Amino acid sequence: MEYHIIATLSLVLSGMCVGGSILPAGPLSGATGGAVLFSTTLEPSTRPFISVGWSFRGRNFITYTVTGSDFVDEAYAARVTLYRTTGSLQLRDLVLGDSGDYLVSVTPDGEQQKTGTMQLTVYAPITGASISNPASSATLIAGQSAATLTCDAAAGNVSTREWMQNGRPLLPSPDRVTFSADAKMLYMKPVLSDNHGNYQCRVSNAVSAMTAAYNLTVNYGPQNMSIVGPREAALGIRVLLRCSVDSVPPPTYHWALDGNDTRVTTSTYVVERMEESHAGNYTCTVNNRVTKLQNSTVIYLRASGSAPYWSFKLLLILSLNVGESLLTC
């Protein structure tokens, strides 16, 4: 969580103030329990100011005078520090009620009174960010179901919400993915396979930020199916055929050779030693127990007439041995 304990806003303009104000335009932000510094644009003076005063909502709470007639409101006595050479003020132990407009008036020696106004907004730091799904127990099926996710915080003033999916910004699509006006609610109707994954929501305000995460399971498939493996294999070699498919949850597998059950129920079909009898149409059929959908694909495996290299070498050795035996007879 990002948390700014002290927020400082200062602007030095070579002793001059913009539009007659000795405070920057602002606004100034602070966190509850933290502190802020109201920095004037005045250069430190070598001569004491005649007077410096700060007021909040029309009520003076601290005054300094060159004659020593100082005043500090009892409610602020332990919370403020006045910097007499510039008129700047630090306010500590902030509460939400400190939000509002602050007015400073400074009378330099031999000069006219200078004033400035600054708006302060105090925020409660965000805690307990979360993403909730009111239908978390429901089974979502691609193309059939809808989902709503809610992003919120247990405490703190949430100013902005940013949604992401799998670490990337989540953009709305008018026909299927939409947000509420304050981005608190995410609507997906209907959900599709690309909605399956991890969702993040970053909630923030001027003084803090938190990110919550939620895993959304969308059941889909089987789809994008293929068999990965050779279409031709030499006699005697080991052959692997792998059934590739996208499916949530993982599907069950069934292999058939020329329509006959092979009793192989894994994603990979293994031919330990290729023979002519292993040639034919290999069919991989998959079933998704949740979506109740089935899919299948076929690959034809042909046995090539050539034997592997090691068999040629063995035949050569045998023929040489036979030739030597005939010569000795």
C-alpha positions, -999 to 999 in steps of 0.1 A, spaced: 0 0 0 13 34 -9 10 59 20 22 95 22 28 106 58 36 142 50 23 161 20 42 193 11 33 218 -15 57 247 -20 64 272 -47 92 298 -47 87 327 -70 117 349 -60 97 365 -32 69 376 -55 34 361 -53 11 353 -82 -20 374 -84 -13 389 -50 -14 355 -33 15 343 -12 3 307 -14 5 284 -44 -27 275 -63 -30 241 -46 -50 222 -36 -31 204 -9 -37 168 2 -30 150 34 -37 117 51 -55 113 84 -29 110 112 -2 126 89 10 162 84 10 189 58 31 220 52 15 252 40 45 269 23 43 305 15 61 320 -15 80 345 7 117 344 10 130 342 46 130 377 60 160 392 79 136 416 96 107 402 118 73 404 103 49 429 120 24 401 122 15 366 108 -20 351 112 -37 319 100 -74 312 100 -96 283 90 -133 287 80 -132 323 91 -118 316 126 -82 326 135 -63 298 152 -27 312 154 -13 347 154 23 360 158 31 397 163 64 415 166 52 429 199 48 395 214 11 394 215 10 358 202 -22 336 201 -27 299 195 -61 283 197 -61 256 223 -74 230 199 -43 236 177 -17 241 203 -1 207 199 -7 204 162 8 234 146 43 249 140 46 285 126 77 294 107 81 331 116 106 340 89 84 329 60 49 326 75 47 290 65 27 266 87 28 229 95 -4 211 106 -1 177 122 -23 148 133 -47 155 105 -84 146 108 -111 146 81 -125 177 97 -94 196 88 -105 197 51 -113 232 39 -99 266 30 -70 281 50 -61 318 49 -28 334 58 -21 371 63 15 385 66 25 421 73 62 426 65 80 455 81 74 486 60 52 468 35 15 463 29 -3 432 42 0 401 20 -25 373 19 -31 338 4 -56 311 4 -50 273 2 -75 245 0 -67 213 20 -84 180 15 -77 152 41 -82 116 30 -84 85 51 -58 60 38 -73 31 19 -73 -3 37 -89 -36 30 -91 -34 -8 -110 -64 -22 -128 -78 -53 -160 -97 -45 -182 -119 -66 -218 -121 -53 -222 -154 -73 -189 -169 -64 -205 -204 -59 -220 -204 -94 -205 -224 -122 -196 -202 -151 -198 -216 -186 -185 -197 -216 -212 -184 -238 -239 -192 -213 -232 -174 -180 -228 -138 -169 -205 -125 -141 -203 -94 -120 -172 -84 -99 -172 -56 -73 -141 -36 -63 -142 -18 -30 -122 -9 2 -130 -15 38 -119 20 47 -107 52 31 -120 76 4 -117 58 -30 -111 84 -57 -102 61 -86 -105 24 -96 -84 8 -123 -92 -28 -135 -67 -52 -150 -68 -88 -162 -36 -109 -159 -16 -78 -153 -29 -59 -183 -53 -29 -184 -89 -42 -189 -108 -22 -215 -146 -22 -219 -163 -37 -250 -198 -22 -255 -213 -56 -263 -199 -77 -236 -176 -61 -209 -188 -29 -192 -182 -9 -160 -204 11 -137 -200 49 -138 -176 48 -108 -158 17 -121 -168 -1 -89 -187 -28 -108 -174 -49 -137 -200 -67 -158 -193 -95 -182 -223 -108 -202 -218 -134 -214 -184 -147 -202 -162 -163 -228 -130 -183 -226 -108 -151 -226 -125 -139 -194 -109 -168 -175 -80 -156 -154 -68 -133 -126 -84 -99 -122 -68 -70 -103 -84 -38 -91 -62 -8 -79 -81 16 -57 -64 49 -48 -68 84 -35 -43 113 -32 -25 97 -3 -27 59 -7 -34 30 -30 -40 -7 -27 -45 -35 -53 -68 -65 -48 -69 -97 -69 -95 -123 -77 -93 -155 -98 -123 -160 -120 -129 -195 -133 -147 -197 -166 -154 -233 -178 -149 -236 -216 -139 -260 -244 -127 -283 -255 -115 -261 -284 -84 -253 -305 -77 -290 -308 -49 -307 -327 -26 -338 -326 10 -329 -325 33 -356 -339 48 -371 -371 26 -381 -400 52 -407 -411 75 -429 -391 102 -454 -400 98 -489 -388 114 -497 -355 114 -462 -340 95 -448 -310 66 -425 -319 48 -400 -297 14 -384 -306 2 -356 -283 -34 -344 -282 -34 -306 -277 -66 -289 -266 -77 -258 -247 -102 -267 -219 -112 -257 -184 -114 -280 -165 -89 -303 -182 -108 -329 -204 -108 -366 -204 -90 -383 -233 -98 -413 -255 -77 -427 -284 -89 -449 -312 -69 -465 -341 -90 -469 -373 -121 -466 -351 -110 -493 -326 -107 -485 -290 -70 -485 -279 -78 -481 -241 -53 -452 -240 -68 -424 -219 -39 -399 -215 -31 -369 -236 -2 -387 -252 -3 -418 -273 30 -438 -274 41 -464 -300 71 -480 -285 83 -496 -317 68 -487 -351 54 -516 -371 32 -518 -402 3 -527 -380 6 -493 -362 -1 -473 -394 -36 -458 -397 -60 -431 -385 -54 -421 -349 -84 -403 -334 -82 -383 -301 -116 -376 -285 -119 -353 -255 -148 -345 -232 -153 -316 -208 -173 -328 -178 -186 -293 -169 -195 -278 -203 -207 -313 -215 -190 -306 -248 -170 -331 -269 -144 -326 -296 -122 -349 -316 -95 -347 -343 -77 -373 -365 -41 -377 -378 -30 -404 -402 3 -421 -393 21 -438 -422 48 -464 -418 77 -456 -441 94 -484 -460 129 -475 -448 143 -490 -416 161 -468 -391 199 -461 -395 209 -486 -368 192 -515 -386 211 -507 -418 243 -508 -398 234 -542 -383 225 -556 -417 259 -544 -430 278 -561 -402 258 -593 -406 265 -594 -444 302 -588 -438 303 -616 -413 285 -639 -437 310 -630 -465 340 -638 -443 324 -672 -435 320 -681 -471 356 -671 -479 370 -694 -452 350 -724 -464 
